[in-house]
Structure formats: structure tokens, C-alpha cells
Amino acid sequence: MPEISFILNPAAGTAEQADALRTTVATRAEVGLFETQKPGDGRDLARRAVERGSTRVIAGGGDGTINEVVNGLVVDGRASVPLGIVPLGTGNDLARTLALPTDPDTAFALALTGSPRALDLIAADAEGRTSYGANVASGGFSGQVDEVLSDELKATWGPLAYLLGAVKVLPAIATYDTRIQFEDEPWERLEALNVVVANGRTVGGGKQVAPPANPEDGWLDVVVVRHGSALELVAVATRLVAGNVVTSDLVSHRRVRTVRIESHPGMWFNLDGELLTNGPITFRCLPSALPCVVGPQYRPKPA
């Protein structure tokens, strides 16, 4: 087994990028290339890499590929070997928080030799199983907005596309009768539109849902958007585009190690883009559980 395993999602990025990375790997005797073909392969390949003695695993793909690899690396609540990342997705949100290079060759070189830092992980307990994530879990309003964001809208309006998407879904927006328990405090009940449990700072290709988040502080940042008028919700979307959503009167922000969430109707949650459940769910912070290579401009605390 090679000393380093590179798990590449060839469907991410461009064919030219994938070919260039294959060529680069072929020149490195210490690196083995393993390509995914279907959902779940990233997790299985990462698990096998650890079992066969790889001392580092590099994930080449988007946030979904990284999520699968992370879940393959975690044993007893901790990643067993360091992770390197070559961001090839459309969003690359974890890579944004970690300030990783956008050029694949540069990112690959860094992933090979960079010194890892100990990042926190999100553990999500639902339906009798535990899933792990490195970036953000979200449920509710943001999913409805993402459904109406066409590629044309994104290309034409850039960051303002999210605001336009928010206006479009307002007439059909769902309100969730939500119960939340922070740590072991009494349960709180509220009409929520969106709940975000964050380790990183952005989702959806740069939307700053948790600008204060620090992936090394041992806490989860929980951001809750409550129900309001159409005008108030447009203002929330505007603040999201501007990167200061937590300053809205409709938005609450807590740092916790554990949060439990139930809602009616069931609020579908995804973790790093992977759909989990619309039933009761518990999120836990696993401090310093993921050794991961970061970019030279990375700052644990946001500027």
C-alpha cells in the first residue's frame, strides 16, 4: 500500500484537472491513486487506506467527497490519519474556511507536505447512527432557496443570486415548530425557518452562514433564523450576502458543545451537503478530532 493515498472524484472539477492530477500522481512513488465511481466510494476507499497503513489521505473533490473521506477516516470519534484536500467542487466551502489554494496542482503539493492542524468535527446522531462532518449542518429555509437557484441566476447575479432566490421562495416558505436544547439547558420552543450548526463559516459556495465560527475552538456555532415578515426575511437574506447575518434581530447565535433539535413538520438536515434526516437529531462537537492540512493564509479566528 502506498504511504499516501489520493482519493479522486473524477466527476468533480474538469476532465483536464483530473488528467493533470493523474499525471502528477504517476510521478510520485509514495502516492497511490484511487478514484471514486459511485456515492459512498470515498468513505470505503478512505477506510481501506487506513486499514492498509496509509499515513496520510488526500481527498480530491467537492465538499461531498471530503465528507465521505472524513467518515472513512474516523475511528472512535477521531480521524486516524491526517487529511489533505484538493478542492475541485463548485462550492468548496470547507476549503474556503481553511484558505486552501484553488489551483489543483498547488493544493496537491500542499496536501502532500503541509503540516496538519487539529480541527474540530461535527458528530450528528440520528436514526440510530452517527455521521461526521467538518463544515456545516443546515436545515430549513436555506434548502428551499438552493432549490430555485439556477446556474443562470448564479452566473448573472453572483452573490446577489441568493437574495433573489430568497424573494422567490417567500410565498411558499415553510415555518417549523421547533424545539431546541442547548447543552443540558431546558428545551426552547420557537417558530424557526432555518437552523445551522457550524464548524466552518460558509455553505453554498461562500454564503457566510456562521461568520464567527472557529474550527479549532471546541465549540459548535448554532445559528437560528426565526419566522418574520416578508420584508424582515429579505433583510436577513441581504445580511447573509453581506456576511453579517448574525446581527439580524431575527437571528440568534449560540456557541455550544451539544445541541438537540426536533421540529414539526420535520426539518430536513444535511451535513456537508449529505442528507441526514428530518427527525430528531443531536449534534456534538468533537474537539481536535481531525488532523487536516490548511492553507498558508488560514486563520482559526475569523478576521
Disulfide bonds with the S-S distance in Angstrom:
none
